[in-house]
Amino acid sequence: MCQHVKLGAHMKNIGYLAQDISILHRQYYKDTREQFNQLELNPTAACILLTIGDYPNITQNHVARQLVVDKGLATREINKMEKLDYLTKQNGVGKTKVLQLTQLGSQVVEKIQKIRTDWWENKFSETGLNSDSPLVSAIETVVESFTAEEEID
């Protein structure tokens, strides 16, 4: 595996990748904040909705593990989205809560996906990259190593 990422005219140690990803993350939410505010969502809430859309009948704990976020934060955001009628919580086995999108929540997920896709397509076109870049699959592989500990049905 390459130990350096070429940026501009100089080489940068691969250790800077986390910092660079954080910069991308912050810029994405800075650029899209107004659109998410119109949906009454913050970045964590948007990711939670996307995850519920990807995994119908997922539990709250699985959402927290899948997104690598604190269970308390996930619970607070889920409760807010339930009040917005974006999702429903139903009792699962034991103390677990099973989550499902409402019809409104499904519509919001479509809007979130469009916001996200439009931003990335714009950034890729500005830089001459495309979604087939090896970097995309490399990042997905690393993320899967954190989130695939427990498969979700």
Buried (B, 14 or more C-beta within 10 A) or exposed (E): EEEEBEEEEEEBEEEEBEEEEEEEEEEBBEEBEEBBEEBEBBBBBBBBBBBBBEBEEBBBBBBBBBBEBEEEBBBEBBEBBBEBEBBBBEEBEEEBBBBBBBEEBBEBBEBBBEBBEEBBEEBBEEEEEEEEEEEBEEEEEEEEEEBEEEEBE
